[in-house]
Amino acid sequence: MQSASSSKVFTAERIAFAAMFAALICVCSWIAVPNPFSAGVNFTLQTFAVILAGLLLSPTEALLVGIVYLFLGLVGLPIFSGFATLYTRFPTAAGGYIIGFYITPFIIAVIRQAVLNVVDKKDLSPAAKKTAHFVTYLILSIIIGILAVDIPGIIQGMYYTKMSFKSALFPFMFSFMPTDIIKCVLAASVASAVETPLAQIRKA
């Protein structure tokens, strides 16, 4: 879903979409509930927001989302869970997830674009194509999205808590898995529902 000006990296459209999704990630970070199984790491809606960005944006736009989000953190805005700043949140056991939030939209967007280039070449009815897109989005969300967010979280969690890899899996990944899967289903559903209207807006 790239615009006619896709050959240009920094277009007004791309910057607008990047800013919009970066803002969504920030808002979703403020919706936080403590995880009793993982001290210092909260349940938030950020995973939903970063996965949705990857499912709806081109790789370039998704990369811009990470850049905008990183810039907002570097200037010290309280855009992280609990209204924390980058400088108070990153040097903690929860800081690794911030890296995941930066990189996940781009990783998903690259893989999604490659998969849909194959899927869309098949002679499918509109309904079958929509189903194929939803299944693609759901698989990418659950497998790529969760791993891209959680692996940096596990690594940094291990560093700050001195846990072994095996011990760190539950507090820094598995304890979040039920809610993460719900967020992945929601992201895939929203992306499938709005991709056609969004494409029409881009063509307007």
Secondary structure, DSSP 8 states (H G I E B T S, - for coil): ---TTTT-SS-HHHHHHHHHHHHHHHHHHHSEEE-TTSTT-EEESHHHHHHHHHHHS-HHHHHHHHHHHHHHHHTT---BGGGB-HHHHTTSTTTHHHHHHHHHHHHHHHHHHHHHHHHTTS---HHHHHHHHHHHHHHIIIIIIHHHHHHHHHHHHHHHH---HHHHHHHHTGGGHHHHHHHHHHHHHHHHHHHHHHHHHHH-
